[in-house]
Amino acid sequence: MGKLVRDRIPDLFSGQTRTLTEGEYCAALRAKLEEEVAEYLDSGDAEELADVLEVLRALAALHGLSPEELEALRRAKADARGGFAGRVWWTPA
């Protein structure tokens, strides 16, 4: 069973590789995001967040966004709605 891996992984291990179509790549990135988030949730290891961020940047690129443009979207949303630093827990009425 294959999976999406970082570009340099085939240099370290034996196996077959192929280039995914754009549709396959998008689906593989979405699956990879689930995998990396699950690894972070299981371990709590901050290093796993770097893997999540790498996948997010690749997904953003598929949407035509640079890392800077993605950050600008994040910042705009935070400016409009706030972030999570306040640790606010909300229960609807």
Residue pairs with C-beta under 8 A, 6 or more apart in sequence:
3 28
3 31
3 32
3 35
4 20
4 25
4 28
4 29
4 31
4 32
6 54
10 17
20 28
22 62
25 62
26 59
26 62
29 55
29 58
29 59
29 62
30 59
32 55
33 52
33 55
33 56
33 59
36 48
36 51
36 52
36 55
37 52
39 45
39 48
39 51
40 48
40 49
40 51
40 52
56 70
57 67
57 70
60 66
60 67
60 69
60 70
65 73
